[in-house]
Amino acid sequence: MANKGPSYGMSREVQSKIEKKYDEELEERLVEWIIVQCGPDVGRPDRGRLGFQVWLKNGVILSKLVNSLYPDGSKPVKVPENPPSMVFKQMEQVAQFLKAAEDYGVTKTDMFQTVDLFEGKDLAAVQRTLMALGSLAVTKNDGYYRGDPNWFMKKAQEHKREFTESQLQEGKHVIGLQMGSNRGASQAGMTGYGRPRQIIS
């Protein structure tokens, strides 16, 4: 991890495309939300991709963030008193955050991998996960979200409909438009064009 050299050729092109997806403005909004949600004791990172990565890398702030979305008795992630200094402990802390975020409702497609954050491979994916978490918190509207609700878009919610048995029976007699229609133009009264084919034997 620490002794990873520079990438060349196609690897470098791929990495530069991934890095272009990182959004500096989004970084500011996410930092503001994390500080409001967790409290000022989490500090503030240096601006830019590297500062954002270093700030979140050990997983403690991420764990505090997901814990702040739950009531006091049921925090999903255990946050250590002292931030972990060993690499595998930090990665384990990030993995615990990811598990808790998935349990909260973040879809697998919105989740980053631990190495995306830890090695700085794809910090745009980290932003995407945090955006999804914020959107869910705003959508749930259970009183644990703190901050400006306009920072995140509300997710579409299920609108379940209930039908009575008689309504379901009525629906069986309706011809769907996909089947075509039995009204409108028909071939009634049409005659063939021109003379019929002459068959002479």
Solvent accessible surface area in square Angstrom, and as a share of the most:
residue,aa,sasa,rsa
1,M,118,0.53
2,A,112,0.87
3,N,141,0.72
4,K,122,0.52
5,G,48,0.46
6,P,98,0.62
7,S,34,0.22
8,Y,155,0.59
9,G,51,0.49
10,M,154,0.69
11,S,68,0.44
12,R,137,0.50
13,E,114,0.51
14,V,78,0.45
15,Q,48,0.21
16,S,45,0.29
17,K,140,0.59
18,I,45,0.23
19,E,67,0.30
20,K,164,0.69
21,K,141,0.60
22,Y,16,0.06
23,D,63,0.33
24,E,90,0.40
25,E,139,0.63
26,L,25,0.13
27,E,6,0.03
28,E,79,0.35
29,R,86,0.31
30,L,0,0.00
31,V,7,0.04
32,E,63,0.28
33,W,0,0.00
34,I,0,0.00
35,I,26,0.13
36,V,66,0.38
37,Q,0,0.00
38,C,28,0.17
39,G,18,0.18
40,P,118,0.74
41,D,114,0.59
42,V,14,0.08
43,G,36,0.35
44,R,150,0.55
45,P,18,0.11
46,D,111,0.57
47,R,183,0.67
48,G,18,0.17
49,R,79,0.29
50,L,128,0.64
51,G,11,0.11
52,F,0,0.00
53,Q,20,0.09
54,V,98,0.56
55,W,28,0.10
56,L,0,0.00
57,K,62,0.26
58,N,35,0.18
59,G,0,0.00
60,V,13,0.07
61,I,17,0.09
62,L,0,0.00
63,S,0,0.00
64,K,69,0.29
65,L,0,0.00
66,V,0,0.00
67,N,15,0.08
68,S,16,0.10
69,L,3,0.02
70,Y,46,0.17
71,P,57,0.36
72,D,128,0.66
73,G,84,0.81
74,S,58,0.38
75,K,83,0.35
76,P,62,0.39
77,V,7,0.04
78,K,169,0.71
79,V,43,0.25
80,P,44,0.27
81,E,171,0.77
82,N,119,0.61
83,P,83,0.52
84,P,21,0.13
85,S,101,0.65
86,M,111,0.50
87,V,70,0.40
88,F,115,0.48
89,K,92,0.39
90,Q,30,0.13
91,M,44,0.20
92,E,82,0.37
93,Q,11,0.05
94,V,0,0.00
95,A,47,0.36
96,Q,67,0.30
97,F,0,0.00
98,L,22,0.11
99,K,125,0.53
100,A,4,0.03
101,A,0,0.00
102,E,64,0.29
103,D,93,0.48
104,Y,12,0.05
105,G,38,0.36
106,V,3,0.02
107,T,78,0.46
108,K,149,0.63
109,T,117,0.68
110,D,33,0.17
111,M,26,0.12
112,F,4,0.02
113,Q,118,0.52
114,T,26,0.15
115,V,54,0.31
116,D,20,0.10
117,L,0,0.00
118,F,12,0.05
119,E,55,0.25
120,G,17,0.17
121,K,71,0.30
122,D,29,0.15
123,L,5,0.03
124,A,11,0.08
125,A,2,0.02
126,V,0,0.00
127,Q,3,0.01
128,R,108,0.40
129,T,0,0.00
130,L,0,0.00
131,M,43,0.19
132,A,7,0.06
133,L,0,0.00
134,G,0,0.00
135,S,11,0.07
136,L,22,0.11
137,A,1,0.00
138,V,9,0.05
139,T,16,0.09
140,K,91,0.38
141,N,118,0.60
142,D,70,0.36
143,G,67,0.65
144,Y,71,0.27
145,Y,35,0.13
146,R,109,0.40
147,G,32,0.30
148,D,54,0.28
149,P,80,0.50
150,N,133,0.68
151,W,58,0.20
152,F,9,0.04
153,M,159,0.71
154,K,131,0.55
155,K,81,0.34
156,A,108,0.84
157,Q,129,0.57
158,E,152,0.68
159,H,131,0.58
160,K,155,0.66
161,R,157,0.57
162,E,147,0.66
163,F,124,0.52
164,T,79,0.46
165,E,118,0.53
166,S,71,0.46
167,Q,93,0.41
168,L,90,0.45
169,Q,79,0.35
170,E,118,0.53
171,G,45,0.44
172,K,145,0.61
173,H,155,0.69
174,V,110,0.63
175,I,101,0.51
176,G,32,0.31
177,L,163,0.81
178,Q,182,0.81
179,M,154,0.69
180,G,38,0.36
181,S,81,0.52
182,N,116,0.59
183,R,197,0.72
184,G,72,0.69
185,A,114,0.88
186,S,83,0.53
187,Q,148,0.66
188,A,90,0.70
189,G,83,0.80
190,M,116,0.52
191,T,115,0.67
192,G,70,0.68
193,Y,199,0.76
194,G,74,0.71
195,R,196,0.71
196,P,107,0.67
197,R,211,0.77
198,Q,108,0.48
199,I,147,0.75
200,I,157,0.80
201,S,156,1.00
